[in-house]
Structures are given as C-alpha cells and as structure tokens.
Amino acid sequence: MKNRPLILASASPRRKRLLEEMGFTFEVVAPEVTEVHYLDDLHGSVMENAAMKCEWCRARHPDATILAADTGIEFEGLTIMKPRSREEAASFLRMFSGKTHKVMTGVALAVPDGDTRLHVETSLVHFRELTEEIIDAYIEQVIPLDRAGAYDIDECGEMIVDHHEGSYTNIVGLPCEVVHEWLEAPAAYLRLT
C-alpha cells in the first residue's frame, strides 16, 4: 500500500485530519458527485455515496488507491444529513435532545486492478437534555452547516453529547479502525478480483 499514491476522495477537513493523524501520506481530491439521500435507508445512502465518490476518483486516478467516505445520521427511522440553514440545525439539535441516534459512515476503498471494498460502521450517540440557550450557544460556536446532524462531537461536543457507543472516529466522519486495517493490509488481501 505504501508504494502506491493514496487519494482521499473527500472535501471534509475532519476526514483529512483523521487520516493525517494515522500517519498516512495522501492527496485530497473532492469528488464531483450528486449524493443520494434515501429518507428511510441511511445504510444504503452512505454506502452508495461512498462508492460513487470512490469510483469518480478511480476513473480519474486509476493507478492510485482511493479512499472515500460518507456520514449520516438515523433518528427514529429517518435519515438526517447536513442542515440547510441555522434554523434547520437548531431543529435537528432539538430533536436529538435527551435521545439516542445512530451515526453511520460508509467507507469505500479501491486499489488499482482490484475491486472496491465497502463497509458501513455504526455508532450510537446519546444526547444530553438541551435548552434553547445551549442550542443557540452551540450553533454560534460551531456553525454546524457542513456536519451531518448539525453537530461535531469533536468540537464542543461536551455541550450536547452525554456519551457514545462504538467508534468515536466514526462519529467524527471516518472509522479509523477499519481504514487503518485496510490500508495496512498486504496488497494481496486488497486485490479482491
């Protein structure tokens, strides 16, 4: 893996930071795809979006290893993605107040001359009871418009999150445990064809 160029197919600064913290050298390419959002199928949405991002980059960089991801939230059976406004962000946080939701990240990895590996990681996030003052303060500090569910557990998360179950980095946007295992695997293991 280390001899091939690695491309992170994502514009997310959080994913970039997580991959840097794992010690990998890579290039960032923001894929130009129209994401899907199935209201009642988050698993399908994040998997399909990650695969589309990966394939978009693979078509343009066939000799590179491509890593792509997409994160979303499932709350009471509905898919919650990024808010379109501060008002919608506040409504998301009100919905989550005192409740638990799922965070799913679809991850895709393509190697040259091999198949694309897909994985969906799921974590649970338990929110504190939130007052309007806390919601307003959080939105003011974080400006959560580019974050699934209108929050970032890594940025002032203690204001709104009581605790989580599962991969913390998955909630941030990239399940590092899976990614590290894949990128450190022998090349033969990754060549699935």
Backbone hydrogen bonds, N-H to C=O, Kabsch-Sander energy under -0.5 kcal/mol:
donor,donor_aa,acceptor,acceptor_aa,energy
4,R,1,M,-1.1
7,I,65,T,-2.9
8,L,27,E,-3.0
9,A,7,I,-0.8
9,A,67,L,-3.5
10,S,8,L,-1.7
16,K,12,S,-2.0
17,R,13,P,-2.2
18,L,14,R,-2.4
19,L,15,R,-2.5
20,E,16,K,-2.3
21,E,17,R,-2.6
22,M,18,L,-1.1
23,G,20,E,-1.7
24,F,19,L,-1.6
27,E,6,L,-2.3
29,V,8,L,-2.3
29,V,27,E,-0.5
33,V,31,P,-1.0
35,E,33,V,-0.8
39,L,37,H,-0.7
41,D,38,Y,-1.6
45,S,41,D,-2.1
46,V,42,L,-2.8
47,M,43,H,-1.9
48,E,44,G,-2.4
49,N,45,S,-2.6
50,A,46,V,-2.2
51,A,47,M,-2.3
52,M,48,E,-2.6
53,K,49,N,-2.4
54,C,50,A,-2.3
55,E,51,A,-2.7
56,W,52,M,-2.4
57,C,53,K,-1.9
58,R,54,C,-2.6
59,A,55,E,-2.2
60,R,56,W,-0.7
60,R,57,C,-0.6
61,H,57,C,-1.9
64,A,61,H,-1.7
65,T,5,P,-3.2
66,I,64,A,-0.5
66,I,110,A,-2.8
67,L,7,I,-2.8
68,A,108,A,-2.6
69,A,9,A,-0.6
70,D,106,G,-1.9
72,G,104,M,-2.5
73,I,80,I,-2.4
74,E,102,K,-2.4
75,F,73,I,-0.5
75,F,78,L,-2.7
78,L,75,F,-1.9
79,T,39,L,-2.4
80,I,73,I,-3.9
89,A,85,S,-2.2
90,A,86,R,-2.4
91,S,87,E,-2.0
92,F,88,E,-2.2
93,L,89,A,-2.2
94,R,90,A,-2.3
95,M,91,S,-2.1
96,F,92,F,-2.2
97,S,93,L,-1.2
98,G,128,R,-2.3
99,K,96,F,-2.6
101,H,125,V,-2.1
102,K,74,E,-2.4
103,V,123,S,-2.9
104,M,72,G,-2.5
105,T,121,E,-2.1
106,G,70,D,-2.9
107,V,119,H,-3.2
108,A,68,A,-2.7
109,L,117,R,-2.2
110,A,66,I,-2.4
111,V,115,D,-0.9
114,G,111,V,-1.9
117,R,109,L,-3.1
117,R,115,D,-0.5
119,H,107,V,-1.9
121,E,105,T,-2.4
123,S,103,V,-2.3
124,L,165,E,-2.7
125,V,101,H,-2.6
126,H,163,H,-3.2
127,F,99,K,-2.9
127,F,125,V,-0.6
128,R,160,I,-2.9
135,I,131,T,-2.4
136,D,132,E,-2.7
137,A,133,E,-2.5
138,Y,134,I,-2.8
139,I,135,I,-2.5
140,E,136,D,-2.1
141,Q,137,A,-2.2
142,V,138,Y,-3.0
143,I,139,I,-1.9
147,R,144,P,-1.4
149,G,81,M,-3.0
150,A,147,R,-2.3
151,Y,148,A,-0.9
155,E,152,D,-1.6
156,C,154,D,-0.6
157,G,153,I,-0.6
159,M,156,C,-1.8
160,I,157,G,-1.3
161,V,157,G,-3.3
162,D,126,H,-2.8
163,H,126,H,-1.5
165,E,124,L,-2.6
171,I,167,S,-1.1
172,V,168,Y,-1.5
173,G,169,T,-1.8
174,L,169,T,-2.7
176,C,174,L,-1.6
178,V,175,P,-0.6
179,V,175,P,-2.1
180,H,176,C,-3.0
181,E,177,E,-1.8
182,W,178,V,-2.6
183,L,179,V,-2.9
184,E,180,H,-1.8
185,A,181,E,-0.6
185,A,182,W,-0.9
189,Y,186,P,-0.8
190,L,186,P,-1.2
191,R,187,A,-1.5
192,L,190,L,-1.3
